[in-house]
Amino acid sequence: MNIVLFEPEIPYNTGNIGRSCVLTNTKLHLIKPLGFSIDEKEVKRAGLDYWHLVDLTVWESFEDFVKGNPQGNFYFATTKCKNKYSDVTYHENDFIIFGPESRGLPKEILDKYADRCITIPMIPMGRSLNLSNSAAIILYEALRQTGFKFSDAE
């Protein structure tokens, strides 16, 4: 499985997501620009002792990411659609893409991939769930569907 953070802004969220990725054998992709340095102590602190174990790829742009994964099966997490994350059939090497904390994925990306957008249902009171919580919710649904295959040893 692959988690993709498009222009992440908060190092603690990225660190938490990195820790989840390590413990589930999930690849983490970061798309620049980043709102912090991945060397910052906040990222490492949130990821605790796991940050050096993250299977990490940093991409210069969304276009580079798409070109680098031509066979990728992409899902785009957003609050701006009706298709629930739990209604999707995931496969082992899918990419689940999340936007920056303050604004989400750009409209042009959501429009281009409208049929690949997914959402986490919630009451209309708040803007959205925390990014690291959202990533964990969707990641674990995808892993549940694919049999929690964390390693070749299982």
Helices and strands as residue ranges (DSSP letters): E 2-6, H 11-24, E 27-31, H 41-46, G 48-53, E 56-59, H 62-68, E 74-77, G 85-87, E 95-98, H 107-112, G 114-116, E 117-118, H 131-145
